[in-house]
Amino acid sequence: MKLAIFQGQSIVSDVGSNLQKMAGVINAAAAQGADIIVFPELFLTGYNMKNKTSSLAELVDGPSSATIKKMAIRHNIGVLYGYPEKVGEECFNSAQMINASGECISNFRKNHLFGPMEKEFFTPGNDIALFNLGGLTFGILICYDIEFPEIARKSVLSGASVILVPTATDSPYEEVATTVVRARAYENQVFVAYVNHSGIEDDITFIGTSGIIGPDGKDICRAGQHNEALMVTEINPEAFALSISQNTYLQDRRPELYI
């Protein structure tokens, strides 16, 4: 299983340009043999939409989804991308997973909203999301979600061996992209793919530092803070069999103490 992650900058409120950029990245990832490409949080619209959130929000099967499904089919690759999801009068900060056949196989709504802006324009989700691909079970969390060990652990106990995390992390939260994310991988003995924006959106300066971390808590790949980067790596749990056998956190849990 080859996993690709893309760190880059989208253009706020310009869905057409962002779809065009996604098309180029999807093509490049597929050319490197990737089975899945993951884009950052709200990449479709840009993160810092503020009062444009409602007008830019789309249904899960909206026009942008239809376009991305065609890209997935054309390049025979799965695509996970962040977008504002419209459901009635509500908006969710969501990430949709489309497989290589152009089917939506998972749609996750961010559970933990960060800061006043997100809490003003989005409704929080209330569940985890899993999907199976290539013999692996993937979980999806979005940005702030990964900072809560309980929800990551719930995903793992539900079967996830890889957690995909589209994110939009800015300064001064550099330790989240490194220390926190590595801890989530190590304490759960799973892969974590943390996929951030780079660049500046108005008053937000993103810190990049996207990466894929192995079950041993070590980086498999890591981008810089400011550059655009497409990284493709092999995800093979068998390569971490020793780490998984030595670190028995999941077997040694005592849930009766945690309530």
C-alpha positions in Angstrom: 0.0 0.0 0.0 1.5 3.3 -1.1 0.3 6.4 0.7 0.8 9.9 -0.6 0.3 13.1 1.3 0.4 16.7 -0.1 1.5 19.8 1.8 0.6 23.0 -0.1 -1.4 26.1 -0.2 -4.9 26.4 -1.5 -6.6 29.7 -2.5 -9.3 30.9 -0.1 -12.7 30.8 -1.7 -11.4 29.8 -5.2 -12.7 26.3 -5.5 -12.0 26.1 -9.3 -8.3 26.9 -8.8 -8.0 24.5 -5.9 -9.6 21.7 -7.9 -7.2 22.4 -10.7 -4.3 22.1 -8.3 -5.7 18.9 -6.9 -5.8 17.5 -10.4 -2.1 18.1 -10.9 -1.2 16.6 -7.5 -3.4 13.6 -8.1 -1.7 13.0 -11.4 1.8 13.3 -9.9 0.9 10.9 -7.0 -0.6 8.3 -9.3 2.6 8.5 -11.5 4.6 7.5 -8.4 2.3 4.5 -7.8 0.3 5.9 -4.9 -2.9 4.1 -3.9 -4.2 7.0 -1.8 -3.5 10.7 -1.8 -4.4 12.9 1.3 -5.0 16.6 1.1 -5.1 19.1 4.0 -8.1 20.2 6.0 -10.6 22.3 4.0 -8.2 22.3 1.1 -11.1 22.5 -1.4 -12.0 26.0 -0.3 -9.0 27.2 1.8 -9.2 27.1 5.5 -9.7 30.7 6.5 -13.1 31.3 4.8 -14.8 32.9 7.8 -18.2 34.3 6.8 -18.0 32.7 3.3 -18.2 29.2 4.9 -21.9 28.7 4.4 -21.9 29.9 0.7 -19.0 27.7 -0.2 -20.3 24.6 1.6 -21.4 21.6 -0.6 -23.4 18.5 -0.1 -21.4 15.3 0.3 -22.3 14.4 -3.3 -22.0 18.0 -4.6 -20.3 19.3 -7.8 -16.8 19.2 -6.4 -17.2 15.7 -5.2 -18.4 14.7 -8.7 -15.3 16.3 -10.2 -12.9 14.6 -7.8 -14.6 11.2 -8.4 -13.7 11.6 -12.1 -10.1 12.4 -11.1 -9.9 9.3 -8.9 -11.3 7.0 -11.6 -9.0 8.5 -14.3 -5.9 8.0 -12.3 -7.0 4.8 -10.4 -6.2 6.3 -7.0 -8.1 7.0 -3.7 -8.5 10.6 -2.7 -9.1 12.0 0.8 -9.8 15.8 0.8 -11.1 18.3 3.3 -14.2 20.4 2.5 -17.0 22.3 4.1 -20.1 20.0 4.1 -23.6 21.4 3.9 -26.4 19.5 5.7 -29.6 21.5 5.8 -28.8 24.7 7.6 -25.6 23.3 9.2 -22.0 23.2 8.0 -19.5 20.6 9.0 -15.7 20.6 8.7 -15.5 17.4 6.8 -13.1 15.0 5.0 -14.4 12.7 2.2 -12.7 9.6 1.1 -13.3 8.6 -2.6 -11.9 5.3 -3.8 -10.3 4.5 -7.2 -13.7 3.5 -8.5 -15.2 6.9 -7.8 -17.2 5.8 -4.8 -17.5 7.8 -1.5 -16.5 5.1 1.1 -16.2 7.4 4.1 -17.1 10.9 5.1 -15.8 12.2 8.5 -17.1 15.3 10.3 -14.6 17.0 12.7 -15.5 16.3 16.3 -13.4 18.8 18.1 -13.7 22.4 16.8 -10.8 24.7 17.4 -11.1 28.3 18.4 -13.8 30.9 17.9 -13.8 30.9 14.1 -14.5 27.2 13.7 -17.1 27.2 16.5 -18.9 30.1 14.9 -19.2 28.6 11.4 -19.2 24.8 12.0 -21.3 22.2 13.8 -19.2 19.4 15.5 -19.4 15.8 14.3 -20.1 13.1 16.8 -18.4 9.9 15.6 -15.3 8.3 14.2 -15.0 7.1 10.6 -13.3 4.0 9.2 -12.8 2.6 5.8 -11.0 -0.5 4.3 -8.6 -0.4 1.4 -5.9 -2.6 0.2 -6.2 -4.9 3.2 -5.8 -2.1 5.7 -8.3 -0.3 7.9 -8.0 3.4 8.0 -9.3 5.9 10.4 -9.9 9.6 9.7 -9.5 12.5 12.2 -9.2 16.2 11.4 -6.5 18.5 12.9 -7.5 19.2 16.5 -9.1 15.8 16.9 -5.7 14.1 17.0 -4.8 16.1 20.1 -7.4 14.2 22.1 -5.9 10.7 22.8 -9.4 9.3 23.5 -10.7 9.7 20.0 -7.5 8.3 18.4 -7.6 5.3 20.8 -11.3 4.8 19.9 -10.4 4.6 16.2 -7.7 2.1 16.9 -9.9 -0.1 19.1 -12.4 -0.1 16.3 -9.8 -1.5 14.0 -7.7 1.3 12.5 -4.1 0.5 11.7 -3.6 3.8 9.9 -5.0 7.2 11.0 -5.2 9.9 8.3 -5.2 13.5 9.7 -5.9 16.4 7.3 -5.0 19.5 9.2 -4.6 23.3 9.2 -2.1 23.9 11.9 -0.4 27.3 12.5 2.1 28.8 14.9 2.6 28.4 17.9 1.5 24.8 17.7 4.7 23.3 16.2 4.8 20.6 18.9 1.5 19.2 17.8 2.9 18.3 14.4 5.9 16.6 15.9 5.6 15.6 19.6 1.9 15.0 19.8 1.5 13.2 16.5 4.5 10.9 17.2 3.0 10.1 20.6 -0.4 9.1 19.1 1.4 6.8 16.7 3.6 5.2 19.3 1.0 4.8 22.1 -1.5 3.1 19.6 1.1 1.3 17.5 -0.4 2.7 14.3 0.7 4.8 11.3 -0.3 8.4 11.5 -0.3 10.7 8.4 -0.5 14.4 9.4 -1.2 16.5 6.4 -0.9 20.3 6.8 -1.2 23.5 4.7 1.8 25.6 4.0 1.9 29.4 3.3 -0.3 32.2 4.6 -4.0 32.8 4.5 -4.7 36.4 5.6 -3.8 36.4 9.4 -2.9 32.7 9.5 0.6 31.4 8.9 0.6 27.6 8.5 3.6 25.7 9.9 3.7 22.8 7.3 5.8 20.0 8.9 3.5 17.4 7.4 4.6 13.8 7.9 3.9 10.1 8.1 4.9 8.5 11.4 5.3 4.7 11.9 4.1 2.6 14.8 7.5 3.0 16.4 6.9 6.8 16.8 9.6 7.7 14.3 9.1 9.8 11.1 8.9 7.8 7.9 8.9 11.1 5.9 8.6 14.8 7.0 8.2 18.0 5.0 9.7 21.4 5.9 7.7 24.3 7.4 7.2 26.5 4.3 7.6 24.4 1.2 5.1 22.6 -1.0 5.7 18.9 -0.8 4.3 15.6 -2.3 5.5 12.6 -0.3 4.8 9.0 -1.2 5.7 6.1 1.1 5.0 2.4 1.6 2.7 1.5 4.5 3.6 -2.0 5.7 2.6 -3.0 9.2 4.7 -6.2 8.9 7.8 -4.0 8.8 6.9 -2.8 12.4 6.1 -6.3 13.8 8.9 -6.0 16.4 7.7 -2.6 17.6 4.2 -3.8 17.8 5.2 -7.0 19.8 7.4 -5.0 22.2 5.0 -2.2 22.9 1.9 -3.8 24.4 -0.2 -0.8 25.3 -3.4 -2.1 23.8 -3.1 -5.5 25.5 -2.2 -4.0 28.9 -5.0 -1.4 29.1 -7.3 -1.5 32.1 -10.4 0.3 30.9 -12.2 -0.1 34.3 -9.8 2.5 35.7 -10.5 5.1 33.0 -14.2 5.8 33.6 
